[in-house]
Amino acid sequence: MDVKELLVKEEDEGSAGEDQYPCGICTMVLESRDAKLSHVRSVHEGLRVVRPAENLETRKTVRKYPCEVCGKTFGSSSVTNRHRRMVHLKERPFSCSICNKSFATRVCVKRHERKTHARRL
């Protein structure tokens, strides 16, 4: 099942609860349908589903590492630290090899290179 099929299937089944939209590919739970669609397209673009979504209640109890800045919780301290660096400190450690534009994640750099510099690659 690809990402598009997964989104359609989840739309048919409805959301897991009010104001909670779990990603069907990873453990992220988003606050709106648009945020979920944006997350799936940006993070999982071109990927296939390799495992079913986990139980939403399980995800809630596992997220016990809060961000000291905004209070958002995560499943591990490393993810919390990455969130803090990218969101609050605005770190952008990944650069395009062609134009040197910087990005927060390697996935964002690869997508930029593919879309912006397709003819050069």
C-alpha positions as CSV (number, residue, x, y, z in Angstrom):
1,M,0.0,0.0,0.0
2,D,1.5,3.4,-0.9
3,V,1.1,6.7,0.9
4,K,-1.8,7.9,-1.2
5,E,-3.7,4.6,-0.7
6,L,-3.1,4.8,3.0
7,L,-4.5,8.4,3.2
8,V,-7.6,7.3,1.4
9,K,-8.0,4.3,3.6
10,E,-7.7,6.3,6.8
11,E,-10.1,8.9,5.5
12,D,-12.7,6.1,5.0
13,E,-12.1,4.8,8.5
14,G,-12.2,8.3,10.1
15,S,-9.7,9.8,12.6
16,A,-8.7,8.2,15.8
17,G,-10.3,10.9,17.9
18,E,-11.1,14.6,17.9
19,D,-8.1,16.8,17.3
20,Q,-5.8,13.7,16.9
21,Y,-4.7,12.5,13.5
22,P,-2.2,9.6,13.7
23,C,0.2,9.0,10.9
24,G,-0.4,5.6,9.5
25,I,3.3,5.0,8.7
26,C,5.2,6.2,11.8
27,T,4.3,7.1,15.4
28,M,3.6,10.8,14.9
29,V,0.2,12.1,16.0
30,L,-0.8,15.4,14.3
31,E,-3.3,18.1,15.5
32,S,-5.1,18.6,12.2
33,R,-5.9,16.8,9.0
34,D,-3.8,19.3,7.0
35,A,-0.8,18.8,9.3
36,K,-1.1,15.1,8.9
37,L,-1.2,15.4,5.1
38,S,1.7,17.7,5.1
39,H,3.7,15.4,7.4
40,V,3.0,12.3,5.2
41,R,3.9,14.1,2.0
42,S,7.1,15.7,3.3
43,V,8.4,12.9,5.5
44,H,7.1,9.7,3.8
45,E,7.0,10.9,0.2
46,G,7.7,7.9,-2.1
47,L,7.8,5.4,0.7
48,R,5.7,2.3,1.1
49,V,3.9,1.4,4.3
50,V,5.9,-1.4,6.0
51,R,4.0,-1.8,9.2
52,P,0.5,-1.0,10.5
53,A,-0.3,2.0,12.6
54,E,0.1,1.3,16.3
55,N,-2.6,1.8,18.9
56,L,-3.1,5.5,19.6
57,E,-3.4,4.9,23.4
58,T,0.0,3.1,23.4
59,R,1.6,6.1,21.6
60,K,0.1,8.5,24.2
61,T,1.7,6.7,27.1
62,V,5.1,6.3,25.5
63,R,5.5,10.0,24.8
64,K,7.1,11.0,28.1
65,Y,9.9,13.3,27.1
66,P,8.7,16.9,27.1
67,C,10.3,19.8,25.3
68,E,11.5,22.3,27.9
69,V,10.5,25.2,25.7
70,C,7.0,24.4,24.4
71,G,6.0,21.4,26.5
72,K,5.4,19.1,23.5
73,T,6.1,15.5,24.4
74,F,8.1,12.9,22.5
75,G,8.9,9.2,22.7
76,S,12.6,9.6,23.4
77,S,15.1,12.2,24.6
78,S,16.9,12.2,21.3
79,V,13.8,13.1,19.4
80,T,13.0,15.8,22.0
81,N,16.5,17.2,21.5
82,R,16.2,17.1,17.7
83,H,12.9,19.0,18.0
84,R,14.4,21.6,20.2
85,R,17.4,22.2,17.9
86,M,15.3,22.3,14.7
87,V,12.2,24.1,15.9
88,H,13.4,26.4,18.7
89,L,17.0,27.0,17.8
90,K,16.4,26.9,14.1
91,E,19.4,24.7,13.3
92,R,19.7,23.8,9.7
93,P,22.7,21.5,9.5
94,F,22.0,20.0,6.1
95,S,23.1,21.9,2.9
96,C,22.3,21.4,-0.8
97,S,25.5,20.3,-2.6
98,I,24.6,22.5,-5.5
99,C,23.4,25.9,-4.1
100,N,24.4,25.5,-0.4
101,K,20.8,26.4,0.8
102,S,20.4,24.9,4.3
103,F,17.7,22.6,5.6
104,A,16.6,21.1,9.0
105,T,16.6,17.5,7.7
106,R,18.3,15.4,5.2
107,V,14.9,14.5,3.7
108,C,14.2,18.2,3.0
109,V,17.6,18.6,1.2
110,K,17.0,15.6,-1.0
111,R,13.5,16.8,-1.9
112,H,14.9,20.3,-2.7
113,E,17.7,18.8,-4.9
114,R,15.2,16.6,-6.7
115,K,12.7,19.4,-7.4
116,T,15.0,22.4,-7.8
117,H,18.1,20.9,-9.5
118,A,16.6,17.9,-11.3
119,R,18.4,18.7,-14.6
120,R,21.8,19.0,-12.9
121,L,21.7,15.7,-11.0
